[in-house]
Amino acid sequence: MISLLIVEDDFAVRDTLKDFIEFMYDDVKVSEAVDGKTASAKLDAEQFDIMITDQMMPDMKGSDLITKYFEKLTNDGTWIYVYSGQMSNELRKQFEEFPQIEIIDKFTNPTFFKEIIDKFKESQNLA
């Protein structure tokens, strides 16, 4: 079972992404966090294969969450994705020394998230 954490304060975006992934896969367990605080609690308690976080949240930026948990996420082998509708270029610059962190446009086609999971499955010989 692949474990995936979605960190997104917008219910509609979070719920749509969760529903899409659960519709496409029966071997992906989706956990949700509505903000950085909730995500922190989940990251303290669990290990995730993939984390997809929004950049702009009320209590913490996605980049701050990643920075706070970078060592744990790296040690756990978590694939890290941060998305934003406004700051993609700034985020790419901020994380240019960390190729394992992928920056994606918030308004990307939902099938891109399927590609993320499919690539992960291939890398783990789960496809």
DOZAKOL-854059 format. One record per residue: residue number from 1; residue in three letters; x, y, z of N, C-alpha, C in turn. Coordinates in steps of 0.02 Angstrom, whole numbers. Example, Ala and Ser with C-alpha at 12.3 -4.5 7.8 and 13.67 -1.06 7.14 Angstrom:
% residues 2
<r 1,"Ala",<660,-284,390>,<615,-225,390>,<660,-165,390>>
<r 2,"Ser",<642,-112,354>,<684,-53,357>,<645,2,394>>
//
This chain:
% residues 127
<r 1,"Met",<43,-59,0>,<0,0,0>,<45,62,0>>
<r 2,"Ile",<31,107,-46>,<67,171,-50>,<33,221,-4>>
<r 3,"Ser",<72,256,37>,<43,306,81>,<58,376,54>>
<r 4,"Leu",<7,416,47>,<13,482,18>,<-19,534,65>>
<r 5,"Leu",<17,588,76>,<-9,643,117>,<-23,703,73>>
<r 6,"Ile",<-85,728,76>,<-105,789,42>,<-111,843,95>>
<r 7,"Val",<-73,897,87>,<-76,954,133>,<-106,1013,94>>
<r 8,"Glu",<-167,1030,110>,<-204,1081,71>,<-259,1110,114>>
<r 9,"Asp",<-260,1176,121>,<-310,1208,162>,<-377,1217,126>>
<r 10,"Asp",<-377,1217,61>,<-439,1225,22>,<-475,1158,16>>
<r 11,"Phe",<-533,1153,48>,<-570,1090,50>,<-584,1064,-20>>
<r 12,"Ala",<-607,1106,-65>,<-626,1084,-132>,<-567,1053,-169>>
<r 13,"Val",<-509,1085,-165>,<-449,1060,-198>,<-428,994,-166>>
<r 14,"Arg",<-425,993,-100>,<-404,933,-63>,<-450,875,-76>>
<r 15,"Asp",<-515,886,-72>,<-563,833,-81>,<-564,807,-153>>
<r 16,"Thr",<-558,852,-201>,<-557,831,-271>,<-496,788,-285>>
<r 17,"Leu",<-438,809,-260>,<-377,771,-271>,<-382,703,-237>>
<r 18,"Lys",<-406,701,-176>,<-415,638,-140>,<-463,592,-178>>
<r 19,"Asp",<-520,618,-198>,<-568,577,-235>,<-539,550,-300>>
<r 20,"Phe",<-502,592,-336>,<-471,571,-399>,<-423,513,-387>>
<r 21,"Ile",<-380,521,-337>,<-330,469,-323>,<-364,404,-301>>
<r 22,"Glu",<-413,410,-257>,<-447,350,-233>,<-488,316,-288>>
<r 23,"Phe",<-512,355,-336>,<-547,326,-393>,<-499,287,-437>>
<r 24,"Met",<-439,314,-447>,<-390,284,-492>,<-353,224,-462>>
<r 25,"Tyr",<-346,223,-396>,<-304,172,-363>,<-339,143,-302>>
<r 26,"Asp",<-333,78,-295>,<-357,47,-234>,<-298,28,-188>>
<r 27,"Asp",<-238,43,-209>,<-179,27,-169>,<-142,90,-145>>
<r 28,"Val",<-178,146,-141>,<-150,208,-115>,<-193,230,-56>>
<r 29,"Lys",<-161,237,1>,<-195,263,61>,<-182,338,64>>
<r 30,"Val",<-235,377,59>,<-229,450,58>,<-245,477,128>>
<r 31,"Ser",<-197,514,156>,<-208,550,218>,<-212,624,201>>
<r 32,"Glu",<-250,661,240>,<-259,732,227>,<-239,774,286>>
<r 33,"Ala",<-212,833,271>,<-198,883,322>,<-223,950,296>>
<r 34,"Val",<-259,986,339>,<-290,1049,318>,<-243,1109,327>>
<r 35,"Asp",<-187,1098,361>,<-140,1153,373>,<-73,1124,395>>
<r 36,"Gly",<-25,1169,406>,<42,1147,425>,<43,1112,493>>
<r 37,"Lys",<3,1135,539>,<1,1105,606>,<-23,1033,603>>
<r 38,"Thr",<-77,1022,566>,<-103,954,558>,<-53,910,521>>
<r 39,"Ala",<-22,938,470>,<29,900,432>,<87,882,477>>
<r 40,"Ser",<108,929,520>,<164,915,566>,<147,856,611>>
<r 41,"Ala",<87,855,638>,<67,800,682>,<68,733,644>>
<r 42,"Lys",<45,734,583>,<45,672,543>,<116,651,526>>
<r 43,"Leu",<159,699,508>,<228,682,491>,<267,658,552>>
<r 44,"Asp",<250,683,611>,<281,659,672>,<262,587,688>>
<r 45,"Ala",<201,568,669>,<174,503,688>,<181,449,634>>
<r 46,"Glu",<187,470,571>,<184,421,517>,<240,433,466>>
<r 47,"Gln",<249,383,423>,<295,388,367>,<252,387,303>>
<r 48,"Phe",<269,430,256>,<232,434,193>,<278,421,134>>
<r 49,"Asp",<251,389,83>,<289,377,22>,<291,440,-21>>
<r 50,"Ile",<236,477,-22>,<229,538,-63>,<195,591,-21>>
<r 51,"Met",<222,652,-25>,<188,709,7>,<177,763,-46>>
<r 52,"Ile",<116,786,-51>,<98,840,-97>,<71,896,-53>>
<r 53,"Thr",<106,953,-53>,<84,1008,-10>,<73,1072,-50>>
<r 54,"Asp",<23,1108,-29>,<11,1175,-55>,<65,1221,-26>>
<r 55,"Gln",<82,1274,-60>,<130,1322,-35>,<97,1371,13>>
<r 56,"Met",<42,1401,-7>,<11,1454,32>,<-46,1426,76>>
<r 57,"Met",<-31,1422,141>,<-81,1400,189>,<-84,1451,245>>
<r 58,"Pro",<-137,1453,284>,<-145,1506,334>,<-92,1506,389>>
<r 59,"Asp",<-70,1448,410>,<-25,1446,468>,<48,1433,452>>
<r 60,"Met",<62,1407,393>,<130,1389,375>,<135,1380,300>>
<r 61,"Lys",<189,1403,271>,<201,1392,200>,<222,1319,190>>
<r 62,"Gly",<204,1292,133>,<225,1224,117>,<301,1218,118>>
<r 63,"Ser",<336,1269,94>,<409,1267,94>,<437,1265,165>>
<r 64,"Asp",<403,1298,212>,<425,1295,283>,<413,1226,312>>
<r 65,"Leu",<357,1195,293>,<343,1127,315>,<397,1079,289>>
<r 66,"Ile",<414,1086,226>,<465,1044,196>,<532,1055,231>>
<r 67,"Thr",<550,1118,242>,<613,1133,276>,<615,1102,345>>
<r 68,"Lys",<560,1108,381>,<556,1081,450>,<565,1005,450>>
<r 69,"Tyr",<537,970,401>,<538,897,400>,<584,868,346>>
<r 70,"Phe",<626,909,317>,<666,886,260>,<707,824,276>>
<r 71,"Glu",<742,825,333>,<784,768,351>,<743,705,359>>
<r 72,"Lys",<687,710,394>,<644,651,404>,<616,627,338>>
<r 73,"Leu",<591,673,297>,<563,654,233>,<615,620,189>>
<r 74,"Thr",<676,648,189>,<730,619,150>,<748,550,176>>
<r 75,"Asn",<756,544,241>,<773,479,271>,<718,427,259>>
<r 76,"Asp",<656,449,258>,<600,403,245>,<593,386,171>>
<r 77,"Gly",<629,422,128>,<623,411,55>,<560,440,26>>
<r 78,"Thr",<531,489,59>,<469,521,36>,<481,562,-26>>
<r 79,"Trp",<438,553,-76>,<440,596,-135>,<402,660,-116>>
<r 80,"Ile",<433,718,-128>,<407,781,-104>,<385,825,-163>>
<r 81,"Tyr",<323,848,-161>,<296,893,-211>,<265,952,-176>>
<r 82,"Val",<280,1012,-201>,<249,1073,-175>,<219,1109,-234>>
<r 83,"Tyr",<158,1133,-226>,<126,1167,-282>,<100,1235,-260>>
<r 84,"Ser",<98,1278,-309>,<75,1346,-297>,<46,1375,-360>>
<r 85,"Gly",<-4,1417,-352>,<-34,1450,-409>,<1,1515,-427>>
<r 86,"Gln",<46,1538,-383>,<76,1603,-394>,<152,1604,-392>>
<r 87,"Met",<182,1562,-352>,<253,1570,-337>,<298,1516,-365>>
<r 88,"Ser",<279,1484,-419>,<317,1428,-445>,<390,1445,-459>>
<r 89,"Asn",<403,1501,-492>,<472,1519,-507>,<513,1533,-445>>
<r 90,"Glu",<484,1568,-396>,<518,1581,-333>,<533,1516,-296>>
<r 91,"Leu",<486,1470,-296>,<496,1406,-263>,<550,1366,-297>>
<r 92,"Arg",<551,1366,-363>,<603,1330,-399>,<672,1357,-380>>
<r 93,"Lys",<677,1422,-375>,<741,1452,-356>,<759,1433,-284>>
<r 94,"Gln",<710,1435,-240>,<722,1419,-169>,<747,1347,-161>>
<r 95,"Phe",<720,1302,-201>,<737,1231,-193>,<782,1204,-249>>
<r 96,"Glu",<816,1248,-285>,<856,1225,-341>,<913,1178,-320>>
<r 97,"Glu",<935,1182,-258>,<988,1137,-233>,<960,1071,-208>>
<r 98,"Phe",<895,1063,-212>,<862,1002,-188>,<821,971,-244>>
<r 99,"Pro",<854,934,-289>,<818,907,-347>,<763,857,-329>>
<r 100,"Gln",<765,831,-268>,<713,784,-248>,<647,817,-232>>
<r 101,"Ile",<647,884,-228>,<585,921,-216>,<560,947,-284>>
<r 102,"Glu",<501,926,-303>,<475,948,-367>,<422,1001,-357>>
<r 103,"Ile",<426,1054,-396>,<379,1110,-393>,<330,1101,-451>>
<r 104,"Ile",<266,1103,-435>,<215,1096,-487>,<165,1153,-483>>
<r 105,"Asp",<136,1168,-539>,<85,1221,-544>,<20,1195,-513>>
<r 106,"Lys",<-9,1235,-470>,<-70,1214,-434>,<-127,1198,-483>>
<r 107,"Phe",<-126,1229,-540>,<-181,1220,-587>,<-164,1169,-641>>
<r 108,"Thr",<-119,1123,-625>,<-100,1071,-672>,<-158,1022,-682>>
<r 109,"Asn",<-155,986,-736>,<-205,935,-751>,<-203,881,-697>>
<r 110,"Pro",<-260,859,-672>,<-260,807,-619>,<-224,743,-639>>
<r 111,"Thr",<-220,729,-704>,<-185,668,-724>,<-111,671,-707>>
<r 112,"Phe",<-85,731,-695>,<-15,737,-674>,<-4,700,-608>>
<r 113,"Phe",<-54,701,-564>,<-48,667,-500>,<-48,591,-510>>
<r 114,"Lys",<-83,568,-561>,<-80,497,-580>,<-10,480,-603>>
<r 115,"Glu",<21,524,-641>,<90,512,-664>,<138,507,-605>>
<r 116,"Ile",<128,549,-554>,<171,546,-494>,<166,477,-463>>
<r 117,"Ile",<106,453,-453>,<96,388,-421>,<123,332,-465>>
<r 118,"Asp",<110,335,-530>,<135,284,-575>,<212,282,-575>>
<r 119,"Lys",<245,340,-575>,<318,342,-572>,<343,312,-506>>
<r 120,"Phe",<309,328,-452>,<329,300,-388>,<323,223,-389>>
<r 121,"Lys",<267,199,-415>,<256,127,-419>,<310,93,-461>>
<r 122,"Glu",<328,124,-517>,<381,97,-560>,<447,94,-522>>
<r 123,"Ser",<462,147,-485>,<526,150,-449>,<529,97,-394>>
<r 124,"Gln",<472,76,-369>,<469,25,-316>,<452,-44,-343>>
<r 125,"Asn",<450,-50,-409>,<430,-113,-442>,<360,-136,-420>>
<r 126,"Leu",<315,-87,-412>,<246,-103,-392>,<197,-98,-450>>
<r 127,"Ala",<222,-77,-507>,<177,-66,-565>,<153,-131,-594>>
//
